[in-house]
Amino acid sequence: MTLIDNKQRIFEADIIRCLFILYIITVRHPIDYIARFIDKASLEDIRIYVLLNNTFVLIALGMFIFISGLLIARRYPVLRDSKERASFIKARIFRIYPLYLLALIIFTFFIVPGPFELLSFAAHIFSLNLLLSPLTGTPIFTLWFVGLIFSYYLLFPVVINSSDRLFRTVILLGFILSLLSLLHKHLGIVDERVIIYLPVFFIGIYCGRNGLMHVLRSKTVVMSSTFILIPSFYYNLIRLQDKTVLPNDSLTIFIVCNLVMISSISPVWNLARLLASALGTNRDFISKIAYYSYCMYLFHRIIFFVLLKLYYPHSAISTLLYLIIAGLPLTLILSSLIQSGYDKFLTNTIYSEASAR
């Protein structure tokens, strides 16, 4: 396997992961817990906030997926045969699956309301919840994103060896999108989100494989991306606000969402560069949050659940402040302990056995 151990971290990627996990934990998800305080009149007052939130999360998740493709393509630029492809999948499973399984068990038996559904649980166990949805039920909130990433990891060995040429990358993307769309339309499987987010994953792979991060810094790319982002962002807000005003079919949603996500890559990347320059050498804390971001994503709702069992504030504002002020540091501390402990386990067992062979 051609594996490049890039000792020089891409700090822009760390900053983006850090910013967006903080956005998810402090802005995006806490609002889910104040529904009991919001009546119809209050909902109108915060409508623009909800609409902006639903568009910003598109950018946040899109950047997460772009960076995932970018980083693994830099680390695994070529997978030559079936043995190397199997080795890649094995490495990804060890990295993300056990922690995901732990979160899944907690979600299923303690947090998700309603009766236990064996078919849905089995689909989640094998991280096929997005590929088989809605046949196997609705994917669990938050954990659906891990199923999405894992689905893309399964595609990566097929994609990476063709990603050295733009034409081949585009043709392969078109073929996979067409196949997934046919499965969705005719067999009623494959969640639409698998289709919507796939292009940004391909772009991440293509940029990582061909070392094109410098292109993101180009003034022409930044300006043209911003020129596309502003109307796309506005169009998406209108689409979310009133689904009868503008076309809201699957193709329109796919195009608008991808215009927003793809055109945001360069501006967000350059914002991260500015922050990196401002931080100078003070990078350790940011890099640690970025490294713990996967655990933070998996377990923050579990921490919210426990906090609200212990105490449920009596207003929307106090609930938001409680979850942010208490939930964020607890999530960071717990995630650092879990991730560090799991890393030690891997080092002392799986990796040591592999090196001994």
N, C-alpha and C positions, 0 to 999 in steps of 0.2 A: 504494500500500500504506500502510495506517495503521500506522506504526511509531513506537513511543514509545521514545525514547532515555533511559531512566531513569538519570540520573547518580548518584542516591542508591542505592547497593547495598543489597540486603537482607542485612544482616550475619548474621542468623540462618541464612539459607540457606548462606552461606559456612561458618559454624561446623559446620553439619550435614554438609555435603559433606566438610569437613576431618576431622571425627571419624570418619565412616564409611569414608572411603578409608584412614585409618590403621587402623581396625578390620579392614578387608579384608586389608591388607598385613601387619599384625603379629599378627593372631589367626586370622582365617578361613582364609586360604590356606596359611600355613606348616605347619599340621597335616597337609596332604596329603603332605608330604615326610618324615613320620616313620613311615609304615606299615611299613617294613622292620624297625623296632625294636619293633613292638607285636604281642605274641602274644594269644591269646584271653583269658588271665587279665588281662593288662594292659588290654585293651579294656574289660573290665568295670569296672576301676578308674576309667577316664576317661569312662565312658558318659554320666554326667550332663553333663560338659563338652561332649561331642559333641552331645547333645540341645539344650543351651542355645545352642550355636554355630549349630545348624541353625535355631533359632527367631530368634535375634538377626539372622542374615543376612537373614531375611525382612523384618524391620523396616528394616535398612540399605538393601537394594535397593528396598524400597517407598518409603522417604524420598527416595532418589535419583530415582526415577521421578516422585514427587509434585512435587519441586522442579523437575525438567525441565519438566513441564507448567505449573507456576506461572510460571516465568521466561519461557518463550516466549510464554505467553498475555499477560503484562504487556508484552512487547516487540511482539507482533503481535496486538493485540486484535481486529482486523478484517482479513479478506482478501476484497476486494470482487469480484474477477473471476479468470478463469483465468490472466491475466498475473501478477497478484499472488501467486496460489497457486504458480505455477511459479517465481517469484522467491524465494519462501520456501523451497521445496524446494532450489533451487540454492544458497541461502545455507547451508542445513543441510549439504548435500553438501560444500561447500568447508570448512566448519568441522570436520566429523568424519571424512569418508571417506578422504582421503589418508593420514592417520595410522593409521586402521584398516587400510587396505590394506597399509601397511608392516608393521604387527604381524602381519597375516594371512600374509604371505609368509614371515616369520620363523618363525611357529608351524608353518606347513604343511611347510616344507622342512627345518627343523632340530629341532623340538621334538615335534610330534605323532608318536607311534609308529605303526608299521604302514605299508602301501603307500599310495602317492598315489592318491586317489580323485577323478577328474576331475569327476564330478557334484556331489560335496560341495563341492569347491573352487569350482566355478562358482556354486553357491548362495551360498557365503560371499562371493564376489566382488561379487555384486549385493545383498548384505545380506539375502538371502531365506532364510537358513539356518533361522530360526525359523518362518517362514510355510510352508516346504515340508518341514520335518521331520515325521516320520522318513523321508519318501519319498526324500530326498537324503542320508540318513545322519545320524549324531549330530552336533549342533552342537559346534564346538570349545570346550573349557572356557575360561572367561573371556570369549572373544569372542562367545559366545551373547548376552551382555547388550547388546552394541553392536548386534547384529542386532535385538534386542527394541526398543531405543530408536529405531532407524531405522524399524522397522515402525510405531511410534507416530507418528513424524514424518510418515510418509506419510498417516496418518489425520488429523493435526492440521488441515489445510485444510478437511476435511469437518466437523470438530467445532467449530472456533472460532466460526463465525458463528451457531451454534445454542446457544452456551454462555452467552448473556446471560440465559436463563431456566432455572430449575431443572427444570421439567417437561420442556422440550424436551431438555435435557441427559440426563435420566434415560431418556427414551424412546429417544433415539439410542444411548445406551450399551446399553440392553436389546436393541435391534435388532442392533447390531454383535456383541454377545456371542452372540446366538442364531445369527447367520450364521457366526461363527467356530466355534461348537460343532458346527453341522451339517457344516461342512467337515471338522472333526476326526473326527467320528463316521462320516461316510459316504464321504469321500474319503481318509481316513488322512493328511491334512496338517494343518498348524497345530499347533505345539508347545503343550502345555497352559499353559506359562508365559505365552504371549501373552494367553491368556484370563484367567489368574489375576491378572496385574499391571495389566490394563487399567483397572479401576475407580479405582485411585489416580491414574493419569494423568489421567483425566477430572476427578477432584476437584481436582487441581492446576490444570488448565485453568480450571475453574469459579471457583476462588478467585482465580487470577491475573487473569482477565478482569473479574471483578466487584469486585476490591479487597477481598477478605474476610479478609485476614491478621489483622485485628483480632478476628475471630470466634474464631480459634484461641487467643486470649489470654483469652477469656471463662471465668470461674470455673466456670460451668455446663458448658461444653464440656469443660474440663479434667477436672472431677470425673466427668462421665458417661463420658468416654473412658477414664479410668483404671478406672472401675467395669467397663467392658466388657473392657478390655485384660487385666486380671489373670486372670479365668477363661478367656478365649480363649487366652492364653499357656499356661496350665496344661493346657488341653484339647489344645493342639497338642503339648506335650511328651508327654502320654500317647499321643496318636496316633502320634507318631514312635517311641516306645519299644516299643509292641506294637500292630501294625496289625490284630490280631484282637480287641482289647478293645472298640474303638469303631468305628463306621462309617468306612470308608476309601474310599468311592466318590468319583468325580470331583466331584460336587456338594458333598459334605461337605468335601472338601479346599479347594474354591473358597471356600466360606462361611467356614471356619475361618481360612484364610490371609488373607482380606480383613478379617475381624474383627480379627485381630492387626495388620495393616498400617494400616487406617483408624483404629482406636482409638489407635494409637501416634502419630499425626500431631500432635495437640495437645500431649500430654505432652512429646514430643521437641522440638517447636517452643519450648515454654516453658522447657525446660532450656537450649536454645540462647540464649534471651533472658537468662536468668540469667548465663550465661557471657559474653554480650556486655556486660552491665552490669559484670561483674567486670573485664573486659579494658579497659573505657573506650575510650581512643583508640589503644591498642596493638593495631591491627587488621591492619596491613600483612602480617605473616607468615602469619596465618590466611587472609587473602584470596588470597595468592599460592598457598598449598597448595590452596585450593579451586579456583583457576583452573587449576592444573596437575593436578587430580585425574583428568581424563580420560586424560591421558598416563600418569599413574601407574598407572591401572587397566590400560591397554593393555600396558604394558611391564614391570610388576613381576615377572611370572612368567618373562619372558625373562631378567631379571637374576638371579632365583633359579636358573634353569637354568645360566647361565654360572658363577655362584658355586659351585654343587655340582659342576660339571665341574672346576673348579680345586681344590676341596677338599670332601670329604664327611666330616663329623664322624662319630664312632663311637657316639653315643648320641642319643636323642630330644631331650633337653634341650639338648645342645650344638648340635644341628641347628637347633632353634628359635631359640636365642640368636644363632647365626651368621647366619641369614637375616634376623633382625630388626635386629641391630646393624650388619651390613654391608649388608644389602639395602635397608633403608629409606632411609638417606642417599644411597646410590647411585641408587635409584629417583627420589628427589626431585631430585637434581642432573641426572641424564640427562633427566628429564621437563621440567625448566625449560629446558634447552638446546634440546631438540627443539621444545617449544611456542613458545619465543621465536624460534627460527629459522624455524619455520613461519609465525608471525605476520608476521615481516619479509618473508617470501616473498609472502604474500598482499597485504601493503601495497604492495610494490614491483611486483607483477605484476597480479594479478586486480583488486584494488580500484582501482589507479591507472588501469587500462584502462577500468574501468567509469565512473570519474569523468571521463575524457577524452571519453567519447562525448557 
